[in-house]
Amino acid sequence: MRIEIEQPRQSWAEDFAIFKRAIMQAAPAGAYLPHIGSTAVPGLPAKDIIDIQLTADDLAEIDNGAFERAGFERRPIVTTRTPAFPAFDGRYVPARRCVACYL
């Protein structure tokens, strides 16, 4: 897979805002959602992928059906859990845009 770095776009911040609204409707109460990765840095060339970090108190509170109804598909990521990253479980991606929502 070829990686292409693109010039910064104002639309990355706008795309994040749109996805944040959709994700927060599916997220459990108390969750928060920052824009992470290179597209979150104004003026930085980056891959055209919006990375978002959903943080919740307990992964058991994540309702996969709510994300699916919001148009996201769960794609598990195999990783080793560590004390530094105890809640990293996978990501949700929409079919219509290259976005990764990490849990």
The 8 nearest C-alpha neighbors of each residue, nearest first, counted from 0:
[[1, 2, 3, 46, 4, 47, 48, 97],
 [0, 2, 3, 4, 46, 47, 5, 45],
 [3, 1, 0, 4, 46, 47, 45, 5],
 [2, 4, 46, 5, 1, 45, 47, 0],
 [3, 5, 46, 45, 44, 2, 6, 47],
 [6, 4, 45, 44, 46, 3, 7, 47],
 [5, 7, 44, 8, 45, 4, 43, 42],
 [8, 6, 44, 42, 43, 5, 45, 9],
 [9, 7, 10, 11, 6, 42, 12, 38],
 [8, 10, 11, 12, 13, 7, 41, 42],
 [9, 11, 13, 8, 12, 14, 15, 7],
 [10, 12, 14, 13, 9, 8, 15, 38],
 [13, 11, 15, 10, 14, 9, 16, 39],
 [12, 14, 10, 16, 15, 11, 17, 9],
 [15, 13, 11, 17, 16, 12, 10, 18],
 [14, 16, 12, 18, 13, 17, 19, 11],
 [17, 15, 19, 13, 14, 18, 12, 20],
 [18, 16, 14, 15, 20, 19, 13, 21],
 [19, 17, 21, 15, 20, 16, 22, 14],
 [18, 20, 16, 22, 17, 21, 15, 23],
 [19, 21, 23, 18, 17, 22, 16, 24],
 [22, 20, 18, 24, 19, 23, 69, 17],
 [21, 23, 19, 25, 24, 20, 18, 26],
 [22, 24, 26, 25, 20, 21, 19, 32],
 [23, 25, 22, 21, 26, 20, 69, 65],
 [24, 26, 65, 22, 23, 66, 27, 21],
 [27, 25, 23, 24, 22, 30, 61, 28],
 [28, 26, 30, 60, 61, 29, 25, 55],
 [29, 27, 30, 26, 55, 23, 60, 31],
 [28, 30, 27, 31, 55, 56, 26, 54],
 [31, 29, 55, 54, 28, 27, 26, 53],
 [32, 30, 54, 53, 29, 33, 55, 23],
 [31, 33, 53, 52, 54, 51, 34, 30],
 [34, 32, 52, 51, 35, 31, 53, 19],
 [33, 35, 51, 39, 50, 52, 15, 32],
 [36, 34, 50, 51, 39, 33, 52, 37],
 [37, 35, 39, 38, 50, 34, 40, 49],
 [36, 38, 39, 40, 45, 43, 35, 44],
 [37, 39, 40, 36, 45, 49, 11, 48],
 [40, 38, 37, 35, 36, 34, 41, 12],
 [39, 41, 38, 37, 43, 42, 36, 35],
 [42, 40, 43, 39, 7, 38, 9, 8],
 [41, 43, 7, 40, 44, 8, 6, 38],
 [44, 42, 7, 41, 40, 45, 37, 38],
 [45, 43, 6, 7, 5, 4, 42, 46],
 [46, 44, 4, 5, 37, 38, 47, 43],
 [45, 47, 4, 48, 3, 5, 2, 44],
 [46, 48, 45, 5, 49, 97, 38, 4],
 [49, 47, 97, 98, 46, 50, 38, 99],
 [48, 50, 98, 38, 99, 51, 97, 15],
 [51, 49, 99, 35, 36, 98, 100, 48],
 [50, 52, 100, 34, 35, 33, 99, 101],
 [53, 51, 101, 32, 100, 33, 102, 54],
 [54, 52, 32, 102, 101, 31, 51, 100],
 [53, 55, 31, 30, 102, 52, 32, 56],
 [56, 54, 30, 57, 53, 58, 29, 31],
 [55, 57, 58, 54, 30, 29, 60, 86],
 [56, 58, 59, 55, 60, 61, 86, 54],
 [59, 57, 60, 61, 55, 86, 56, 88],
 [58, 60, 57, 61, 62, 56, 55, 27],
 [59, 61, 58, 57, 27, 62, 55, 56],
 [62, 60, 58, 59, 63, 27, 26, 57],
 [63, 61, 65, 64, 60, 66, 25, 26],
 [62, 64, 66, 65, 61, 67, 73, 25],
 [65, 63, 67, 62, 66, 68, 69, 25],
 [64, 66, 25, 68, 62, 63, 67, 69],
 [67, 65, 69, 63, 71, 64, 68, 25],
 [66, 68, 71, 64, 70, 69, 65, 72],
 [69, 67, 65, 70, 66, 64, 71, 25],
 [68, 70, 66, 67, 71, 65, 21, 25],
 [71, 69, 67, 68, 93, 66, 72, 94],
 [72, 70, 93, 67, 92, 66, 91, 69],
 [71, 73, 91, 92, 67, 93, 74, 70],
 [74, 72, 91, 90, 75, 92, 71, 89],
 [73, 75, 90, 91, 89, 72, 76, 92],
 [76, 74, 89, 90, 73, 77, 88, 91],
 [75, 77, 89, 78, 74, 88, 90, 87],
 [78, 76, 75, 79, 89, 88, 80, 87],
 [79, 77, 76, 80, 88, 87, 89, 81],
 [78, 80, 81, 77, 84, 87, 85, 88],
 [81, 79, 85, 84, 78, 82, 87, 86],
 [80, 82, 84, 83, 85, 79, 86, 87],
 [83, 81, 85, 84, 80, 86, 79, 87],
 [82, 84, 81, 85, 80, 86, 87, 79],
 [85, 83, 81, 82, 86, 87, 80, 79],
 [86, 84, 82, 80, 81, 87, 83, 88],
 [85, 87, 84, 88, 102, 58, 80, 57],
 [88, 86, 102, 84, 85, 89, 80, 101],
 [89, 87, 102, 86, 76, 75, 90, 101],
 [90, 88, 75, 76, 102, 101, 87, 74],
 [89, 91, 101, 100, 74, 73, 99, 102],
 [92, 90, 73, 100, 72, 71, 99, 74],
 [91, 93, 71, 99, 72, 98, 100, 90],
 [94, 92, 71, 95, 70, 96, 72, 98],
 [93, 95, 96, 92, 71, 70, 72, 97],
 [94, 96, 93, 97, 70, 92, 98, 71],
 [97, 95, 98, 94, 93, 92, 48, 49],
 [96, 98, 48, 49, 99, 93, 95, 92],
 [99, 97, 49, 48, 92, 96, 50, 100],
 [98, 100, 50, 92, 90, 91, 51, 101],
 [101, 99, 51, 90, 91, 52, 50, 92],
 [100, 102, 90, 52, 89, 53, 99, 51],
 [101, 53, 87, 88, 89, 90, 54, 52]]
